[in-house]
């Protein structure tokens, strides 16, 4: 995915490693999040459905929500600089289709990244490219 620029002075591999290190010991590691691409115009990550289901054996909406919030937060941190603090302050996820196996892949794109607030939209798809969920995250940006 070469059409997704990274911040000046950074490498794609460096950003992916930073994001992988950042989720160690967190919920996202427990959910088995895998980073696919991280840049200024798009963040892509995936989760296995297996192990992230509700009692009916289908993907848990909370896993989808956690994936969406993580994508928007990491994308904002990369865009504004890792020295700043970012935190999701409003998340909306529409669950559109049940999934009972395989992987889900979420692609987040920024609608706007300002000085104090960013807004991201996420599209979550199953292995066949079917839209599973869509989300919007508002992120607060603060000085350290």
Rosetta silent file (secondary structure, phi, psi, omega in degrees, C-alpha in Angstrom):
SEQUENCE: XXXXXXXXXXXXXXXXXXXXXXXXXXXXXXXXXXXXXXXXXXXXXXXXXXXXXXXXXXXXXXXXXXXXXXXXXXXXXXXXXXXXXXXXXXXXXXXXXXXXXXXXXXXXXXXXXXXXXXXXXXXXXXXXXXXXXXXXXXXXXXXX
SCORE:     score description
SCORE:     0.000 S_00000001
   1 L     0.000   88.703 -173.835    0.000    0.000    0.000 S_00000001
   2 L   -95.552   -5.294 -178.107    2.201    2.774   -1.253 S_00000001
   3 L   -92.793   22.320 -177.218   -0.396    5.531   -1.705 S_00000001
   4 L  -125.520   90.928 -173.375   -0.596    6.203    2.051 S_00000001
   5 L   -63.515  153.966  174.981    2.170    8.625    3.079 S_00000001
   6 L  -109.043  162.364  179.837    3.858    8.502    6.480 S_00000001
   7 L   -58.412  150.379  177.366    5.037   11.532    8.489 S_00000001
   8 L   -55.609  136.095  178.887    8.334   13.096    7.390 S_00000001
   9 L    85.585   -4.225 -179.813   11.298   11.297    8.939 S_00000001
  10 L  -108.124  158.800  173.074    9.292    8.136    9.664 S_00000001
  11 L  -116.312  153.921  177.570    9.216    4.803    7.887 S_00000001
  12 H   -58.618  -43.525  179.999    6.201    2.574    7.387 S_00000001
  13 H   -63.201  -39.863  178.678    8.034   -0.267    9.128 S_00000001
  14 H   -64.315  -41.230  179.266    8.898    2.001   12.067 S_00000001
  15 H   -67.908  -42.990  178.423    5.313    3.126   12.493 S_00000001
  16 H   -62.321  -39.309  178.639    3.970   -0.428   12.288 S_00000001
  17 H   -67.349  -41.734  177.565    6.517   -1.544   14.909 S_00000001
  18 H   -59.133  -44.474 -178.876    5.619    1.386   17.186 S_00000001
  19 H   -67.467  -38.445  176.805    1.935    0.506   16.946 S_00000001
  20 H   -63.460  -43.865  178.018    2.644   -3.173   17.604 S_00000001
  21 H   -63.951  -37.096 -176.158    4.705   -2.253   20.671 S_00000001
  22 H   -64.874  -29.026 -176.567    1.988    0.146   21.875 S_00000001
  23 L   -93.624    1.211  177.896   -0.667   -2.575   22.116 S_00000001
  24 L   -61.482  131.360  178.031    1.452   -5.045   24.121 S_00000001
  25 L    76.959   12.131 -177.609   -0.348   -5.973   27.315 S_00000001
  26 L  -112.203  175.434  174.903   -3.578   -4.230   26.239 S_00000001
  27 H   -54.331  -40.345 -175.750   -7.053   -5.274   25.216 S_00000001
  28 H   -65.058  -33.090  174.548   -6.010   -5.050   21.576 S_00000001
  29 H   -67.286  -41.105  178.498   -3.299   -7.673   22.092 S_00000001
  30 H   -63.622  -34.137  177.847   -5.885   -9.932   23.760 S_00000001
  31 L   -78.542   -6.398  178.701   -8.213   -9.412   20.773 S_00000001
  32 L    68.202   40.346  177.469   -5.265  -10.387   18.504 S_00000001
  33 L   -61.573  137.823  174.035   -5.209   -7.162   16.496 S_00000001
  34 E  -121.630  125.910  175.329   -2.883   -7.209   13.475 S_00000001
  35 E   -78.441  136.691  177.182   -1.747   -3.951   11.863 S_00000001
  36 E  -107.471  -46.387 -178.396   -1.902   -3.960    8.068 S_00000001
  37 E  -156.612  139.845  176.381   -1.071   -0.332    7.191 S_00000001
  38 E  -138.157  124.022  177.957   -0.630    2.913    9.095 S_00000001
  39 L  -155.823 -169.615 -176.676   -0.168    6.273    7.423 S_00000001
  40 L   -76.788  -24.027 -175.677   -1.474    9.810    7.282 S_00000001
  41 L  -109.186   -7.665 -176.171   -4.450    9.039    5.030 S_00000001
  42 L  -166.043  142.924  170.353   -5.470    5.575    6.188 S_00000001
  43 E  -127.402  131.851 -178.968   -5.055    3.057    9.000 S_00000001
  44 E  -128.220  130.794  176.383   -5.884   -0.604    8.387 S_00000001
  45 E  -145.489  162.788 -179.103   -6.007   -3.373   10.996 S_00000001
  46 E  -139.019  159.271  177.864   -7.674   -6.753   11.372 S_00000001
  47 E  -135.823  146.063  170.054   -8.979   -9.124   14.018 S_00000001
  48 E   -76.357  145.102  175.044   -9.876  -12.805   13.973 S_00000001
  49 L   -72.300  -41.736  179.235  -13.522  -13.511   14.658 S_00000001
  50 L   -57.996  127.830 -178.243  -12.571  -16.688   16.556 S_00000001
  51 L    90.052   -9.720 -179.590  -12.042  -15.769   20.205 S_00000001
  52 L  -124.182   42.511 -176.045  -13.866  -12.456   19.776 S_00000001
  53 E  -111.099  164.616  171.522  -17.434  -13.707   19.717 S_00000001
  54 L   -94.672 -173.307 -171.347  -20.543  -13.337   21.830 S_00000001
  55 L   -64.279  -19.834  179.363  -22.557  -16.270   23.180 S_00000001
  56 L   -89.410    3.967  178.654  -24.143  -17.049   19.788 S_00000001
  57 L    82.830    9.089  178.732  -20.743  -17.576   18.166 S_00000001
  58 L  -104.044  158.856  179.514  -20.867  -14.365   16.146 S_00000001
  59 E   -49.394  130.959  178.973  -18.442  -11.454   16.251 S_00000001
  60 L   -77.625  132.082  179.283  -18.922   -9.413   19.433 S_00000001
  61 H   -60.309  -29.723  177.904  -19.853   -5.790   18.778 S_00000001
  62 H   -66.440  -34.058  176.426  -17.472   -4.708   21.527 S_00000001
  63 H   -66.462  -41.799  177.384  -14.550   -6.221   19.626 S_00000001
  64 H   -62.817  -43.481  179.876  -15.585   -4.266   16.538 S_00000001
  65 H   -63.586  -43.003  179.235  -15.904   -1.083   18.593 S_00000001
  66 H   -63.011  -39.382  177.222  -12.486   -1.591   20.198 S_00000001
  67 H   -62.309  -46.452 -179.963  -10.945   -2.095   16.758 S_00000001
  68 H   -62.356  -44.922 -178.828  -12.542    1.111   15.447 S_00000001
  69 H   -65.100  -38.574  179.952  -11.460    3.179   18.445 S_00000001
  70 H   -65.644  -42.006  179.644   -7.900    1.872   18.248 S_00000001
  71 H   -60.915  -48.709 -179.617   -7.595    2.670   14.547 S_00000001
  72 H   -65.800  -36.000  179.669   -8.760    6.270   14.995 S_00000001
  73 H   -69.529  -47.082  178.796   -6.598    6.818   18.057 S_00000001
  74 H   -64.791  -42.098  178.416   -3.412    5.443   16.488 S_00000001
  75 H   -60.166  -40.600  177.954   -4.106    7.322   13.259 S_00000001
  76 H   -66.239  -44.168  179.934   -4.523   10.558   15.168 S_00000001
  77 H   -58.974  -42.034  178.790   -1.339    9.973   17.181 S_00000001
  78 H   -65.695  -40.360 -177.097    0.644    9.398   14.002 S_00000001
  79 H   -69.855  -38.745 -173.777   -0.844   12.502   12.355 S_00000001
  80 H   -97.377  -13.512 -179.238   -0.321   14.934   15.251 S_00000001
  81 L   111.513  134.686 -173.514    2.900   13.552   16.701 S_00000001
  82 L   -69.662  -13.160  177.721    3.534   10.857   19.248 S_00000001
  83 L   -74.939  -18.286  179.659    4.461   13.371   21.941 S_00000001
  84 L   -85.309  160.535  177.661    0.817   14.479   22.174 S_00000001
  85 E  -101.223  132.012  177.461   -1.895   12.652   24.118 S_00000001
  86 E  -124.735  146.210  178.518   -4.933   11.393   22.227 S_00000001
  87 E  -151.817  133.268  174.971   -8.113    9.859   23.595 S_00000001
  88 E   -64.886  132.531 -179.814  -11.362    8.803   22.025 S_00000001
  89 E  -118.151  -13.181  175.707  -14.211   10.937   23.376 S_00000001
  90 E  -157.464  127.667 -179.703  -17.142    9.711   21.267 S_00000001
  91 E  -129.960  132.027  175.307  -17.579    6.478   19.352 S_00000001
  92 E  -128.579  125.462  179.009  -20.510    5.409   17.222 S_00000001
  93 E  -128.994  129.114  173.428  -20.577    1.987   15.556 S_00000001
  94 E  -103.005  117.709  178.249  -23.347    0.586   13.380 S_00000001
  95 E   -89.583  117.173 -168.456  -23.268   -3.220   13.287 S_00000001
  96 L  -109.154  -21.199 -175.073  -24.650   -4.158    9.884 S_00000001
  97 L  -154.171  137.229  177.025  -23.963   -7.850    9.329 S_00000001
  98 L   -74.456  145.478  177.129  -23.255  -10.879   11.516 S_00000001
  99 L  -133.345  132.651 -178.641  -19.910  -12.649   11.091 S_00000001
 100 L  -123.087   13.354  176.826  -19.168  -16.093   12.495 S_00000001
 101 L  -173.700  173.561  178.346  -15.676  -16.872   11.206 S_00000001
 102 L    77.460 -145.876 -177.868  -12.577  -15.663    9.446 S_00000001
 103 E  -123.439  156.249  166.054  -11.189  -12.180    9.932 S_00000001
 104 E  -114.556  144.398  178.864  -12.599   -8.677    9.946 S_00000001
 105 E  -124.814  128.371  179.796  -10.586   -5.841    8.463 S_00000001
 106 E  -113.642  135.644  176.472  -11.190   -2.225    9.363 S_00000001
 107 E  -118.617  121.032  178.504  -10.014    0.745    7.336 S_00000001
 108 E  -109.097  138.771  176.493  -10.060    4.141    9.013 S_00000001
 109 E  -130.851  140.918  179.830   -9.731    7.466    7.245 S_00000001
 110 E   -77.617  132.960  169.463   -9.578   10.903    8.834 S_00000001
 111 E   -81.597  -38.916  178.009  -12.383   13.328    8.076 S_00000001
 112 E  -161.168  136.764  171.143  -10.425   16.041    9.868 S_00000001
 113 E  -123.175  107.799 -179.604   -7.385   16.240   12.107 S_00000001
 114 L  -103.054 -161.535  179.640   -7.241   19.609   13.831 S_00000001
 115 L   -78.546  -31.961 -175.836   -5.243   21.018   16.751 S_00000001
 116 L  -123.104  -14.185 -178.404   -7.570   19.779   19.488 S_00000001
 117 E  -144.451  141.982  172.452   -9.996   17.327   17.847 S_00000001
 118 E  -127.017  150.908  175.784   -9.868   14.706   15.112 S_00000001
 119 E  -129.979  129.778 -178.959  -12.736   12.780   13.522 S_00000001
 120 E  -122.615  148.449  170.400  -12.259    9.415   11.815 S_00000001
 121 E  -116.094  145.270 -179.743  -14.582    7.096    9.919 S_00000001
 122 E  -125.160  141.048  174.829  -14.089    3.348    9.837 S_00000001
 123 E  -119.286  122.620 -177.589  -15.318    0.725    7.400 S_00000001
 124 E  -112.387  126.815 -177.216  -15.239   -2.864    8.708 S_00000001
 125 E  -126.087  155.357  173.320  -15.425   -5.748    6.229 S_00000001
 126 E   -87.550 -176.355 -177.675  -15.374   -9.536    6.381 S_00000001
 127 L   -61.685  -23.902  179.736  -13.079  -11.768    4.314 S_00000001
 128 L   -91.272    3.521 -179.796  -15.459  -11.532    1.338 S_00000001
 129 L    83.560    8.847  177.229  -15.460   -7.723    1.369 S_00000001
 130 L   -75.065  139.343  177.761  -18.962   -7.466    2.813 S_00000001
 131 E   -71.262  119.192 -178.047  -19.591   -4.411    4.963 S_00000001
 132 E   -98.672  -38.901 -178.104  -19.925   -5.660    8.548 S_00000001
 133 E  -159.035  159.707  171.630  -19.916   -2.367   10.433 S_00000001
 134 E  -134.804  148.071 -177.356  -19.214    1.323   10.071 S_00000001
 135 E  -144.142  160.448  174.438  -17.997    3.646   12.746 S_00000001
 136 E  -134.586  132.290  179.339  -17.133    7.237   13.564 S_00000001
 137 E  -125.635  131.915  170.457  -14.690    8.257   16.287 S_00000001
 138 E  -102.570  131.208 -174.837  -14.033   11.694   17.706 S_00000001
 139 E  -121.000  129.517  173.527  -10.593   12.004   19.288 S_00000001
 140 E   -83.429  140.531  178.426   -9.383   14.665   21.722 S_00000001
 141 E  -118.648  123.067 -176.683   -5.832   15.888   21.136 S_00000001
 142 E  -129.954  153.592  172.795   -3.958   17.301   24.140 S_00000001
 143 L   -71.119  154.201 -178.873   -0.475   18.505   24.906 S_00000001
 144 L   -65.164    0.000    0.000    1.503   16.142   27.149 S_00000001
